[in-house]
Amino acid sequence: MREDFVTHYQAAIDRAVLIRRVGKVSQFSGLSIEVEGLSASVGELCKIYPRQVNAISLSDRDFIVAEVVGIGRDSLILMPYGVVDGIAAGCEVVAEDQFGKIDVGDALLGRVINCFGEALDSKGEVRTTQTRRLRVAAVNPMQRPRIEHVLETGVRAIDTLLTIGKGQRVGIFSGSGVGKSTLLGMIAKHVKADVNVIALIGERGREVREFIDKQLGEDGLKRSVVVVATSDQPALARIRAAYAALSIAEYFRDQGKQVLLTMDSITRFAMAKREVGLSAGEPPTARGYTPSVFAELPELCERCGTSDSGGAISALMTVLVEGDDFNEPISDALRSILDGHIVLSRQIAHKGQYPAIDILKSISRVMSDLVTPDARKLAVDMVKYLALLERNSQMVDIGAYESGSNPALDAVLVIESQLMNWLRQSEGGEARETGIRALRDILSQIPSTALSTALAREAK
């Protein structure tokens, strides 16, 4: 009894805050708050007590949570997680001795949470069992198994022509309004994975509810965790939401589960990092992006992949291409980091073909290790036919092409409508083998030897 009594008080003493590190706001400009007289580390959370409530006792005060993002000569630079009403010079700032963490557990399944793990739905408090740090080192590359198993997404154009493996990281590149979120919803609802972790970063509030109700659906939500940071939230909240989703995915992966992490979009994560970097005094580089953005993108992506636990994090990250320029800095950087890219074309979308995947500009870098030689040949033939149609589309459209002048093109034009119908898909969930059989039946209408000869003649 005495030991329990002592243990109880020992725990209370351990939890007690014996020293308070306090500073004062000295300057507030734009998104950055300068604080003097405070000893704190980069990444540490602090509480700022607005001026209008200074007369209230400490225990009853409202406060604003902020994070240390930079260190000046005589001050610290903080950025807030919420509104900054009431902040003025001289406001008290208290260091909390807390760094980025998120509560994790199986209770997260079926829930919609914010960047701090707090419930955004109406299902009550999220009761979790463990806590994980937001930022940890990636898995040792020598302890990471190779990607050997196919991840079926339920989208036949992807499963057949751009096959993805369990643990692969793929970018979905597209301009605005071309169908990225719709494609993600199709995949998240039907993908053959144990858990979906969905990070909606910088999305419009209206789209969040539509994505969950319309695209994901009740069945998809049951095995999903949705982490939300809408576009109106501060840059730090958007960054934290991305790392929270990644930490949650790592928790399920370490249990040996197959996890699909979808992030919409990683471009808005990069934009949030740019805001923070510029406020902290970093020099701008290409299109205003700071060096830390290009350092943090591979750090984020490398934490995905296979693990010796038997689980894996397969990542689908949408890349919002500014001005449909696929060579803008973030797109260019991510193409070199990721294991493949799926390009959505505005021109294809204008033709009414959804998902608007441009097969000729897309690639899966691990497909050759995952599929059989027959499936690989089928995909190669399909790409050849689509390339042939693309090269001659303008001539055919204006009526300048005469039948018989190109035997290879004549053969492909016979099945063009069938190929386009095969590429279209309004609902996900089709088995990969079904898509392969359907494509094989379409291509079998062309004598392979005759077409190969015609294609070889055209190449010369």
C-alpha positions in Angstrom: 0.0 0.0 0.0 2.8 2.4 0.9 4.6 1.5 -2.3 1.5 2.4 -4.4 1.2 5.6 -2.5 4.8 6.6 -3.2 4.5 5.5 -6.9 1.5 7.7 -7.3 3.2 10.8 -6.0 6.4 10.0 -7.9 4.4 9.9 -11.2 2.7 13.2 -10.2 6.2 14.8 -9.6 7.4 13.5 -13.0 4.5 15.1 -14.8 4.7 18.4 -12.9 6.2 21.4 -14.8 8.8 22.7 -12.4 10.4 25.2 -14.7 8.6 27.5 -17.2 10.5 28.9 -20.1 8.8 32.2 -21.0 9.4 34.8 -23.6 7.7 37.8 -25.1 6.4 38.6 -28.6 8.6 41.3 -30.0 7.4 41.5 -33.6 4.7 40.1 -35.8 4.9 40.3 -39.6 2.9 38.3 -42.1 3.0 34.7 -40.9 6.0 34.9 -38.6 6.1 35.8 -35.0 9.4 36.9 -33.4 9.9 36.1 -29.7 12.6 37.4 -27.5 13.9 35.9 -24.2 12.7 32.3 -24.9 14.9 29.2 -25.0 13.4 26.6 -27.3 14.4 24.3 -30.1 13.3 24.2 -33.8 10.2 22.1 -34.0 9.1 22.7 -30.4 5.6 23.7 -29.7 4.8 26.9 -27.8 1.7 28.6 -26.4 1.1 32.3 -27.1 -1.3 34.0 -24.7 -3.0 37.0 -26.5 -3.0 40.4 -24.9 -6.8 40.7 -24.5 -6.8 37.9 -21.9 -3.8 38.8 -19.9 -5.9 39.7 -16.9 -7.3 36.2 -16.7 -5.5 33.6 -14.5 -3.1 31.4 -16.3 -5.2 28.2 -16.0 -8.2 29.9 -17.6 -6.4 31.6 -20.5 -7.1 31.0 -24.1 -3.9 30.4 -26.1 -2.6 30.0 -29.6 -0.4 27.0 -30.5 2.7 27.9 -32.5 5.8 26.1 -33.6 9.5 27.3 -33.6 10.5 27.3 -37.3 13.7 29.4 -37.2 16.3 31.0 -34.9 17.5 34.6 -35.3 20.4 36.4 -33.7 18.5 37.4 -30.5 15.1 35.9 -31.1 13.1 32.9 -32.2 10.8 32.7 -35.2 7.4 31.0 -34.6 4.5 30.3 -36.9 0.9 29.7 -35.5 -1.4 26.8 -36.0 -4.5 28.9 -35.7 -5.9 32.4 -36.0 -3.7 35.1 -34.5 -6.4 37.5 -33.2 -5.2 39.3 -30.1 -1.4 38.9 -30.6 0.5 42.0 -29.8 4.0 43.0 -28.7 4.7 41.8 -25.2 2.3 38.8 -25.3 3.6 36.0 -23.2 5.0 32.9 -24.9 5.6 29.6 -23.0 7.6 26.7 -24.4 5.8 23.4 -23.9 8.7 20.9 -24.3 6.7 19.1 -26.9 7.6 18.1 -30.4 5.6 16.7 -33.3 3.7 13.5 -32.2 0.4 11.8 -33.2 -1.7 9.3 -31.4 -2.2 6.1 -33.4 -4.2 2.9 -33.0 -6.8 0.7 -34.7 -9.5 3.1 -33.4 -8.5 5.5 -36.2 -10.1 3.3 -38.9 -13.3 4.8 -40.2 -12.5 8.2 -38.8 -11.8 11.7 -40.1 -9.3 13.6 -38.1 -7.3 16.8 -38.2 -3.5 17.2 -38.1 -3.5 16.8 -34.3 -5.5 13.6 -34.4 -8.7 15.2 -33.2 -12.0 14.0 -34.6 -13.6 16.1 -37.3 -16.6 13.7 -37.7 -19.5 13.2 -35.3 -18.4 9.9 -33.9 -16.9 11.1 -30.7 -13.4 11.2 -29.3 -10.7 9.1 -31.0 -9.4 6.6 -28.4 -5.9 5.6 -29.4 -3.4 3.3 -27.7 0.1 4.5 -28.9 2.0 7.7 -29.8 4.4 8.0 -32.7 6.7 10.8 -33.6 5.9 12.7 -36.8 9.4 12.7 -38.1 11.6 9.6 -38.0 14.3 8.2 -40.2 13.4 6.1 -43.3 13.9 2.4 -43.3 17.4 1.3 -44.0 17.5 0.5 -47.7 19.4 -2.7 -47.1 16.6 -3.9 -44.8 13.9 -3.1 -47.3 12.6 -6.1 -49.3 12.3 -5.7 -53.1 8.9 -5.0 -54.6 7.6 -8.3 -55.9 3.8 -8.3 -55.6 1.2 -6.5 -57.7 -1.1 -4.0 -56.1 -4.5 -4.2 -57.8 -6.2 -0.8 -58.0 -9.3 -1.8 -59.8 -8.6 0.6 -62.6 -7.8 -1.5 -65.7 -5.7 1.1 -67.5 -3.4 1.2 -64.5 -3.4 -2.5 -63.6 -2.7 -3.6 -67.2 -0.5 -1.0 -68.7 1.1 0.8 -65.6 1.1 -2.1 -63.1 1.9 -0.9 -59.6 3.6 -3.0 -56.9 3.0 -3.2 -53.2 5.4 -0.6 -51.7 5.8 1.4 -54.9 5.5 5.2 -54.8 3.6 6.8 -57.8 2.7 10.3 -58.7 -0.5 11.3 -60.4 0.4 14.4 -62.4 -2.3 16.7 -63.6 -3.5 20.3 -64.0 -6.5 21.4 -62.0 -10.0 20.0 -62.8 -8.8 16.9 -64.8 -10.0 14.3 -62.4 -7.2 13.6 -59.9 -9.5 13.3 -56.9 -12.0 11.2 -58.8 -9.3 8.7 -59.8 -8.0 8.6 -56.2 -11.5 7.9 -55.0 -11.9 5.0 -57.4 -8.7 3.5 -56.3 -9.2 4.0 -52.6 -12.6 2.4 -52.7 -11.6 -0.7 -54.6 -7.8 -1.2 -54.1 -6.8 -4.6 -52.7 -5.1 -3.2 -49.5 -5.7 -3.7 -45.8 -5.8 0.0 -44.9 -6.2 3.3 -46.7 -4.6 6.4 -45.2 -5.9 9.4 -47.1 -4.3 12.8 -46.6 -6.3 15.7 -48.0 -3.9 18.6 -47.9 -5.0 22.1 -48.9 -8.3 20.9 -50.4 -11.5 23.0 -50.4 -13.8 22.2 -47.5 -16.6 21.3 -49.9 -14.5 18.8 -51.7 -13.6 17.0 -48.4 -17.2 16.1 -47.7 -17.8 15.2 -51.3 -14.8 13.0 -51.5 -15.7 11.0 -48.4 -19.4 10.6 -49.2 -19.3 10.3 -53.0 -15.9 9.0 -54.0 -14.9 6.9 -51.0 -18.3 5.8 -49.8 -19.3 4.0 -46.6 -17.5 0.8 -47.4 -14.3 2.5 -48.4 -14.3 4.6 -45.2 -14.5 1.6 -42.9 -11.0 0.6 -43.7 -9.7 4.2 -44.1 -8.2 6.9 -42.0 -8.8 10.4 -43.5 -6.5 13.2 -42.3 -7.7 16.7 -43.3 -6.1 20.1 -43.5 -8.2 22.4 -45.7 -6.9 25.3 -47.8 -7.9 27.9 -45.2 -5.7 26.4 -42.5 -2.2 27.7 -41.7 0.8 26.3 -43.6 2.0 24.5 -40.5 -1.3 22.6 -40.2 -1.0 21.4 -43.8 2.5 20.3 -43.3 1.7 18.5 -40.0 -1.3 16.7 -41.6 1.0 15.2 -44.3 3.4 13.9 -41.6 0.5 12.7 -39.4 -0.9 10.6 -42.3 2.6 9.2 -42.9 3.1 8.2 -39.3 -0.3 6.6 -39.1 0.5 4.6 -42.3 3.8 3.5 -40.7 1.9 2.3 -37.6 -0.3 -0.1 -39.7 2.7 -1.1 -41.9 4.7 -2.2 -38.8 1.8 -4.5 -37.9 2.4 -6.3 -41.2 -0.5 -4.7 -43.1 -0.6 -3.6 -46.7 -1.3 0.2 -46.6 -2.2 2.5 -49.4 -1.2 6.1 -48.6 -2.9 8.6 -50.9 -2.0 12.3 -50.6 -3.9 15.0 -52.4 -1.8 16.9 -53.0 1.9 16.8 -52.4 2.2 20.0 -54.4 0.1 21.9 -51.7 2.4 20.4 -49.1 5.4 21.9 -51.0 3.6 25.2 -51.2 3.0 25.2 -47.4 6.7 24.4 -46.9 7.5 27.4 -49.2 5.4 29.7 -47.0 7.2 28.5 -43.8 10.6 28.7 -45.4 10.2 32.2 -46.7 8.8 33.3 -43.3 11.8 31.8 -41.6 14.2 33.7 -43.8 15.2 31.1 -46.4 16.3 32.4 -49.8 13.8 31.7 -52.6 15.0 29.6 -55.6 13.0 28.3 -58.6 9.5 29.9 -58.6 10.0 31.0 -55.0 10.4 27.5 -53.6 13.0 27.4 -50.8 15.9 24.8 -50.6 14.2 23.0 -47.7 11.3 22.1 -49.9 13.5 20.1 -52.2 15.3 18.5 -49.2 12.0 17.5 -47.6 10.2 15.9 -50.6 12.6 12.9 -50.8 12.5 12.7 -46.9 8.7 12.3 -47.1 8.7 9.9 -50.0 11.5 7.6 -48.7 9.5 6.7 -45.6 7.1 4.9 -47.8 7.8 1.5 -49.3 8.3 -2.1 -48.2 9.4 -3.1 -44.7 10.9 -6.2 -43.1 7.7 -6.5 -41.0 6.0 -7.9 -44.1 3.9 -4.8 -44.5 4.3 -2.1 -47.0 3.2 1.5 -47.7 2.2 2.0 -51.3 1.9 5.7 -52.0 -0.2 7.5 -54.6 0.6 11.3 -54.5 -1.2 13.7 -56.7 0.9 16.5 -58.2 -0.9 19.6 -59.1 0.9 20.9 -62.2 0.9 24.7 -62.2 -0.3 26.1 -65.6 -0.2 22.5 -67.1 3.6 22.9 -67.2 4.9 19.4 -66.4 8.5 20.7 -66.1 7.7 23.1 -63.2 10.1 22.6 -60.2 7.9 20.4 -58.0 6.8 18.1 -60.9 10.3 17.8 -62.2 11.7 17.0 -58.7 9.0 14.4 -57.9 9.5 12.6 -61.2 13.1 11.8 -60.2 12.1 10.8 -56.7 9.1 8.6 -57.3 8.9 5.1 -58.8 6.6 6.0 -61.6 4.2 8.6 -62.8 0.6 8.6 -64.1 -0.1 11.7 -66.3 -3.7 12.9 -66.7 -4.2 14.9 -69.9 -6.6 17.8 -70.3 -6.9 17.1 -74.0 -8.0 13.5 -73.3 -10.5 14.7 -70.7 -12.0 17.1 -73.3 -12.7 14.1 -75.4 -14.9 12.7 -72.6 -12.4 9.9 -71.7 -12.2 9.3 -68.0 -9.9 8.5 -66.3 -8.0 10.8 -68.6 -4.7 8.9 -68.4 -2.1 9.7 -71.0 -0.6 6.2 -71.4 2.2 7.4 -73.6 3.5 9.9 -71.0 3.1 7.6 -68.0 5.3 4.9 -66.7 5.7 2.4 -63.9 9.4 1.8 -63.1 8.9 -1.6 -61.5 6.3 -3.1 -63.8 8.8 -5.2 -65.7 9.6 -7.0 -62.4 6.0 -7.7 -61.5 4.2 -9.0 -64.7 4.6 -12.1 -66.8 6.2 -11.9 -70.3 2.8 -12.2 -72.0 1.3 -9.4 -69.9 4.4 -7.3 -70.7 4.1 -7.9 -74.4 0.4 -7.0 -74.3 1.2 -3.7 -72.7 4.0 -3.0 -75.2 1.7 -3.7 -78.1 -1.0 -1.4 -76.7 1.5 1.4 -76.3 2.7 0.9 -79.9 -0.9 1.1 -81.2 -1.7 4.2 -79.2 1.6 5.9 -80.3 0.7 5.1 -84.0 -2.8 6.7 -83.5 -1.2 9.7 -81.8 1.3 10.3 -84.6 -1.4 10.2 -87.3 -4.4 11.7 -85.4 -4.2 15.2 -87.0 -4.0 13.7 -90.6 -7.0 11.5 -89.9 -9.0 14.2 -88.2 -8.7 16.6 -91.2 -9.5 13.8 -93.7 -6.1 13.9 -95.4 -5.4 10.3 -94.8 -6.2 7.8 -97.5 -7.0 4.2 -96.6 -4.4 1.8 -97.8 -1.4 4.2 -97.6 -0.4 2.8 -94.2 -1.4 -0.8 -93.5 -0.4 -0.5 -89.8 -2.6 2.5 -89.3 -5.5 0.9 -91.2 -5.3 -2.1 -88.9 -5.4 0.0 -85.7 -8.1 2.3 -86.9 -10.4 -0.7 -87.2 -10.2 -1.3 -83.4 -9.7 2.3 -82.3 -13.2 2.7 -80.8 -12.8 -0.5 -78.9 -9.4 0.6 -77.5 -10.9 3.9 -76.4 -13.8 2.2 -74.7 -11.4 -0.1 -72.9 -9.5 2.9 -71.6 -12.7 4.5 -70.3 -14.0 3.4 -66.9 -16.7 5.0 -64.9 -16.5 2.7 -61.9 -13.5 1.0 -60.3 -13.2 -2.5 -58.9 -12.5 -4.5 -62.1 -10.1 -7.4 -61.5 -6.8 -7.2 -63.2 -7.1 -10.5 -65.1 -10.5 -9.3 -66.5 -8.9 -6.2 -67.9 -6.1 -8.2 -69.4 -8.4 -10.7 -71.1 -10.6 -7.9 -72.5 -7.6 -6.1 -74.0 -6.2 -9.3 -75.4 -9.5 -10.1 -77.1 -9.5 -6.6 -78.7 -5.9 -6.8 -80.0 -6.4 -10.4 -81.2 -8.5 -8.9 -84.1 -5.3 -7.7 -85.7 -2.9 -10.3 -87.2 0.2 -9.8 -85.1 2.7 -10.8 -87.8 1.2 -8.5 -90.4 1.0 -5.5 -88.0 4.5 -6.1 -86.8 5.8 -6.0 -90.3 3.9 -2.9 -91.1 5.1 -1.1 -87.9 8.7 -2.1 -88.7 8.3 -0.7 -92.2 6.9 2.5 -90.9 9.8 2.9 -88.3 12.3 2.7 -91.2 
